[in-house]
Every structure is written in structure tokens, then in C-alpha cells.
Amino acid sequence: MGRFTFPTFTNVWVVLSICAAEVVLFHLLLVLWLKIGKRAWKIVDYIWLSLAALGIFGAAGQARQLVATNTVARVKSAIPNILHAAPFFR
């Protein structure tokens, strides 16, 4: 087996490059080509705010999972120490 490497989409520069490319693409599409009106811009706002909220909920879920995993690992590593010290507390 080879050395572990993180997937490309976890690199900060890749994510920032994709974000910049999307900003340029959507500017060209929505502002210069389609020239959408006020009502359409409100719809676009609701769409991106909904997607941002979904991303925040996903990040919160991942953070909870990471904290739970680390907590379980700490408890498992502490159990031998507790069992070793238990006779002194009886």
C-alpha cells in the first residue's frame, strides 16, 4: 500500500479556486448573459441562503461526529488507567 494522501477537494487552494471559478461563471451567466430582474435575484438569494444553511448543518454534524469519536477514544484509553487505580479507591 502507498502513502496516505488527502483527496484533492480537501486542499484549501483547490476549494478557493473552485469558488472563484463559480463566482466568475455565475456572474457571466446571471449578470451579463441572462440579465435577470429583481424577482429572479430574490429567488437566487433564497437558493444560495438555503444551500449555505444546508452546508452549516452538515458541518455541525461532522463536528459532532468528530467530537464523539475523540471522546470515545479518550474514554477507551482511560479505562485501563481507571482499572489499575481502582483497588486503591476501595
Backbone bond lengths (Angstrom), bond angles and torsions (degrees), N, CA, C in turn:
res aa  C-N    CA-C-N  psi(-1)  N-CA   C-N-CA  omega(-1)  CA-C   N-CA-C  phi
1 M - - - 1.453 - - 1.523 109.56 -
2 G 1.307 114.81 146.03 1.455 120.27 -179.46 1.514 112.16 -85.95
3 R 1.289 113.89 -179.56 1.457 121.27 179.04 1.524 110.30 -71.17
4 F 1.341 117.27 143.97 1.456 121.05 179.60 1.526 110.02 -73.53
5 T 1.322 116.09 133.69 1.463 121.50 172.81 1.520 108.30 -130.89
6 F 1.312 114.78 145.63 1.460 119.15 178.20 1.519 109.58 -71.49
7 P 1.338 116.90 150.17 1.467 119.44 175.88 1.529 111.16 -61.48
8 T 1.295 116.90 154.86 1.464 122.07 -176.22 1.515 112.12 -59.92
9 F 1.328 117.93 -36.92 1.463 120.29 -175.87 1.527 113.16 -71.52
10 T 1.339 118.94 -3.21 1.459 120.50 175.57 1.526 112.24 -92.75
11 N 1.320 117.61 -5.95 1.458 122.02 178.26 1.536 109.14 -76.41
12 V 1.329 116.66 130.07 1.468 121.38 -176.75 1.526 110.85 -60.39
13 W 1.318 118.11 -40.61 1.462 120.89 -177.13 1.523 111.62 -68.46
14 V 1.307 117.08 -34.52 1.472 120.33 176.47 1.527 109.58 -66.01
15 V 1.327 116.74 -44.76 1.464 120.54 179.83 1.525 110.75 -63.24
16 L 1.330 117.37 -43.84 1.468 120.46 178.42 1.526 111.73 -64.98
17 S 1.323 117.40 -37.58 1.468 120.84 177.90 1.528 111.20 -65.21
18 I 1.319 116.72 -42.71 1.462 120.35 177.70 1.523 110.36 -63.57
19 C 1.335 116.63 -42.03 1.464 120.53 179.25 1.531 110.66 -62.33
20 A 1.324 117.44 -44.73 1.464 120.76 179.36 1.533 110.86 -63.71
21 A 1.327 116.47 -41.20 1.463 119.82 178.42 1.531 111.20 -63.71
22 E 1.333 116.65 -38.56 1.469 119.35 178.34 1.520 111.75 -67.65
23 V 1.320 117.12 -37.73 1.468 120.10 178.00 1.527 109.76 -61.66
24 V 1.317 116.73 -46.25 1.467 120.51 179.59 1.523 110.22 -64.11
25 L 1.330 116.84 -44.70 1.461 120.93 -179.12 1.529 111.59 -61.43
26 F 1.334 116.86 -48.29 1.459 119.00 -179.28 1.523 112.25 -69.34
27 H 1.331 118.20 -30.61 1.470 119.87 174.94 1.526 110.01 -63.87
28 L 1.326 114.96 -47.16 1.469 118.63 178.87 1.529 111.16 -62.44
29 L 1.332 116.31 -42.21 1.453 120.79 -176.86 1.530 112.41 -70.98
30 L 1.328 117.56 -51.76 1.461 120.82 -171.32 1.525 114.22 -86.48
31 V 1.332 117.29 -32.77 1.468 119.75 -175.14 1.526 111.36 -93.55
32 L 1.318 117.26 -48.66 1.460 119.69 -173.48 1.529 113.45 -88.52
33 W 1.352 117.54 -38.75 1.457 118.66 -174.37 1.528 112.08 -90.58
34 L 1.336 118.17 -53.39 1.458 120.51 -176.20 1.531 113.85 -84.28
35 K 1.309 117.26 -29.10 1.471 123.56 -179.39 1.530 110.46 49.22
36 I 1.342 115.11 62.38 1.459 120.12 -176.27 1.527 111.10 -72.91
37 G 1.336 115.84 156.39 1.463 122.04 -176.16 1.528 112.42 -90.93
38 K 1.351 114.75 -171.72 1.462 120.98 -176.29 1.522 112.15 -62.46
39 R 1.316 117.07 -44.02 1.467 120.19 -178.41 1.531 110.48 -63.40
40 A 1.308 116.87 -41.96 1.462 120.46 179.63 1.527 110.96 -65.62
41 W 1.338 117.16 -35.49 1.468 119.88 177.72 1.522 110.77 -66.04
42 K 1.324 117.25 -35.93 1.468 120.45 176.21 1.526 110.33 -64.20
43 I 1.321 117.10 -40.10 1.467 120.69 177.03 1.521 110.37 -64.02
44 V 1.324 116.77 -42.90 1.466 121.01 177.67 1.527 109.87 -60.75
45 D 1.332 117.22 -41.38 1.469 120.52 178.30 1.522 111.18 -60.91
46 Y 1.334 117.19 -44.75 1.456 119.60 179.02 1.528 111.33 -63.66
47 I 1.304 117.29 -37.25 1.464 120.25 179.89 1.522 110.61 -65.66
48 W 1.345 117.91 -49.36 1.458 117.90 -176.40 1.516 111.73 -71.17
49 L 1.336 118.37 -31.30 1.461 119.72 176.05 1.529 111.07 -67.40
50 S 1.327 116.65 -37.67 1.469 120.30 176.71 1.522 111.06 -65.37
51 L 1.322 117.10 -42.12 1.466 120.24 178.30 1.524 111.51 -66.66
52 A 1.336 117.06 -36.76 1.467 120.30 177.11 1.527 110.60 -65.09
53 A 1.323 117.24 -41.84 1.466 120.45 177.89 1.524 110.65 -63.26
54 L 1.324 116.93 -40.81 1.455 120.84 177.49 1.532 110.51 -61.34
55 G 1.321 116.96 -41.16 1.462 120.98 177.43 1.518 112.25 -64.23
56 I 1.329 116.95 -38.90 1.464 120.44 178.85 1.525 110.15 -66.29
57 F 1.334 117.24 -42.41 1.466 120.01 177.78 1.529 110.60 -62.73
58 G 1.318 116.92 -39.96 1.465 120.17 177.98 1.514 112.06 -64.54
59 A 1.332 116.76 -42.00 1.470 120.59 178.73 1.524 111.06 -65.59
60 A 1.327 116.95 -39.03 1.470 120.30 177.87 1.529 110.42 -64.37
61 G 1.320 116.96 -40.06 1.460 120.57 177.78 1.518 112.11 -63.91
62 Q 1.326 116.44 -41.25 1.467 119.86 177.43 1.523 111.19 -66.14
63 A 1.327 117.29 -38.74 1.460 120.43 178.37 1.528 110.33 -63.81
64 R 1.340 117.13 -42.29 1.467 120.43 177.84 1.527 110.77 -62.04
65 Q 1.330 116.43 -40.23 1.456 120.35 179.61 1.530 110.46 -65.77
66 L 1.313 117.57 -41.67 1.461 121.78 179.51 1.525 110.84 -64.63
67 V 1.323 117.35 -44.10 1.461 120.87 178.68 1.519 110.17 -63.25
68 A 1.332 117.35 -43.22 1.466 120.63 179.50 1.523 110.96 -63.23
69 T 1.316 117.88 -41.73 1.462 121.47 179.37 1.521 110.62 -63.58
70 N 1.328 117.44 -44.43 1.464 120.42 179.39 1.516 111.33 -67.22
71 T 1.324 117.49 -35.41 1.457 120.60 178.97 1.522 110.41 -66.05
72 V 1.326 117.29 -43.76 1.463 120.91 178.34 1.517 110.00 -62.62
73 A 1.328 117.79 -41.47 1.464 120.87 179.68 1.532 110.70 -63.49
74 R 1.333 117.57 -39.76 1.470 120.14 178.66 1.516 111.40 -66.88
75 V 1.331 116.85 -40.71 1.460 120.22 179.74 1.527 109.99 -64.97
76 K 1.328 116.39 -43.30 1.467 119.59 179.49 1.520 111.34 -63.58
77 S 1.334 117.53 -37.64 1.460 119.06 179.35 1.523 111.68 -75.52
78 A 1.328 118.22 -21.72 1.461 121.25 -179.87 1.519 112.32 -85.67
79 I 1.314 118.89 -20.68 1.465 121.87 -176.49 1.526 112.29 -59.36
80 P 1.338 120.32 -46.61 1.477 118.19 178.46 1.528 112.01 -59.89
81 N 1.315 118.17 -36.71 1.461 120.68 179.63 1.526 110.88 -67.62
82 I 1.322 116.80 -38.46 1.460 120.73 179.11 1.527 109.68 -66.93
83 L 1.325 117.34 -43.64 1.458 120.50 -179.80 1.528 111.47 -65.51
84 H 1.316 116.35 -34.03 1.460 120.43 178.82 1.526 111.30 -69.02
85 A 1.335 116.76 -37.80 1.460 121.47 -177.72 1.530 111.96 -85.69
86 A 1.317 118.53 -11.25 1.465 121.44 -175.00 1.533 114.05 -57.96
87 P 1.340 121.35 -40.95 1.470 118.86 -178.59 1.527 113.27 -59.97
88 F 1.302 119.05 -28.08 1.452 121.71 -178.18 1.523 112.40 -74.72
89 F 1.329 117.53 -18.46 1.455 120.84 -177.88 1.521 112.41 -100.34
90 R 1.302 118.73 7.97 1.469 120.56 -179.57 1.493 111.47 -89.33
